[in-house]
Each structure stands twice: as structure tokens, then as C-alpha cells.
Amino acid sequence: MSDETMRAAVWRKARDLRVEPVPIPSIRDPHAVKVKVAVCGICGSDLHEYAAGPIFIPVDEPHPISGGKAPIVMGHEFAGEVVEVGEKVTRLKVGDRVAIEPILSPNRDGAYLMDAYNLSPLLGFHGLSGGGGGFSEFTVVGEHMAHRMPDDLSWEQGALVEPAAVALHAVRQSTFKAGDSAVVFGAGPIGLMVIEALKVAGAAGIHAVEVSEARRAKAEQLGAVAHDPTAGDVVAALHEASGGGLDFAFEVTGIPEVLSQSIAATHPGGEIVVVSIWEQQASFQPNDLVIKERTMRGTIAYRHVYPAVMALMRQGYFRAEDLVTDRIGLDDVVEKGFERLLKEKSQIKIMVRP
């Protein structure tokens, strides 16, 4: 690393995130690029790490791919400009605008080694598992992690590619077909983007279950029928509204009771897709799957979808104006970012400009 320093948001332990000077990273891998960060979103995973971590953050042993451990620079939903390239980089040049795919998975010569690289046992995330992060002025990533952005997408759209990829991957991993119906439990940033991905896929009807009035309003704005789970038996309401249950349920809350609700919301033969990362165990009655011949599957992150997400953004899906509720500077990331997202459910996506 060089002698120069930059400002970055550094995670030390739960509830201890500090904006402080850190060394500016330099390129060490000939297949890496140095990126000047334009904007970085705060993710639900970041909130989990801040409130109750470590989850993905390596504390005792360094991460096998990044070589880093706490304290680490956070931020994994970001876009920026390539300012330097390693000597063996072939796909990118200085000046390119890029959206970062922050998956740490075994790689060589500028490419992931596994086709299903998000399923590596060594899975980590740049900005969660060491190696630098997007809540900083500069960061260094492998060429395989940087996707050139179309000229007509804004920096904020570039930073939204990562969460949108989670949503699109979840729908693509399911057996959802055009004309099917679905309910999304949880209308936070990922839940709202699942609604968008279901629209892309040709959903005939989309329902959303969400406690926050502001987020219910946002789900309805995006075309879903919103339900308040505190207003009565939400499963019964969903069955009535859909004429006997939905074809699909997407669970995006990570709340144990909601898992059983998402199963029960589907009709016999329905499918449940679990998108959340969980902080604790959840139980359900297996007969709810067995006797109704339902299917349940999990999805993690994404693979091979960044170009598709950016193409859909150019068609008007996953719009920043629908999802970004505030923009802040790096120095405000704790009070006006993390603390606010924990307290104010009206906030959806807060963008940080380093």
C-alpha cells in the first residue's frame, strides 16, 4: 500500500463503525483494477453486521480469498470509475464506468473458477469479508468483478445493480413462469426489487406483506397489492385475495414466524423461495410441505446476472428514483445512514457518496 491515506468507514465490532483514514490500496494482482468509488448503497447485510455482527466479517482468521480480517472497510453495493489497471487486464481500461460484483470466490487470470461461483464454500463479499470496500474513496477489485456500465445508466443505478441482482437471481432460480402469481414477504429494498423482477418475469398478480406503512405504499406504487400483517390473519387474507393461495411466495424478512406464513400463503403444489440471510434458527411444520406437495428453495446472492440487470435497467426496471430515499456523505454514514435505517422503516435505500 502507498503512504497516502483516504477516508473510509471501518467496521471494528458490532455498533462500532468509524470513518477514519486508511491507506489507499494499490494494485498487486496483474488482473486487478483500481476503482474510484462514485456511490455506494447501504445494504441490509451491512445493517446486520453493524447491529449484530460478525456474520460474514472474518474476525479470528483472515478470509482465504481477501486475506483480510476485522477491522475491515465496509460497502459492497457500489459503482465507480476505473483509474488504474493491472498489466494483464484485457476487458477494462482507465476511464471505464463500472458496477462492481463483490463476490469473493476462487478465481484465476481474471475469471471465476466455478460456474456456480456464488456456491463456493469460500464465498465472501468484497466490503464484508475484507479486501477493501465501497465506503471509501478508492478500492481494488479483480477484473472479473467489474462490469462496464452502459453510458445512459447513472452512478446510482450502477450501485443498485448488486441488490437488483439478488432479486433477479431469486426469481430466475425459482420455477416461476409468465402468468403465475406471487406474494413477497417484506418490502425492504430487496423485497421491492423482487416485485420488480416478478414484473419482468410476467407475473399475473403480485402481493406484498409488510408492517411499515411507508414500505407498503412503495410496494403498491410498484404494482403490488399490499397487506398489513398486523391487521389480522394475513394468510387468510392472501388466500381470499388470490382465490385459494398464491403460486409462489418469496420470503425476504428473515423473521422466523414469517417462514411459516410464507409456506401457508401458497396453494397446494406452491413454491416458497427463501431469499433472507438469517440471524437465528426458524422452525416450520414439515407436513405443510409434505401434505400439500409444496417446494421450498433457498437462493444466495447471484451469478451471471449483472449484464441482464443493467439491460433491464435500461428498459426502466429497478429505477433509482423508486428506491433511493436519501443521499449522504461518507462522514454521515453512521448517524444519517446505519442508525437511521435501523430506526426509520420509511427509508429504503440510502446512497453514500465518498
Secondary structure, 3 states (H helix, E strand, C coil): CCCCEEEEEEEEECCEEEEEEEECCCCCCCCEEEEEEEEEECCHHHHHHHHHCCCCCCCCCCCCCCCCCCCEECCCEEEEEEEEECCCCCCCCCCCEEEECCEECCEECCEECCCCHHHCCCCEECCCCCCCCCCECEEEEEHHHEEECCCCCCHHHHHHHHHHHHHHHHHHHCCCCCCCEEEEECCCHHHHHHHHHHHHCCCCEEEEECCCHHHHHHHHHCCCEEECHHHCCHHHHHHHHHCCCEEEEEECCCCHHHHHHHHHCEEEEEEEEECCCCCCCCCCCCHHHHCCCCEEEECCCCCCCHHHHHHHHHCCCCCHHHHEEEEEEHHHHHHHHHHHHHHCCCCCEEEEEC
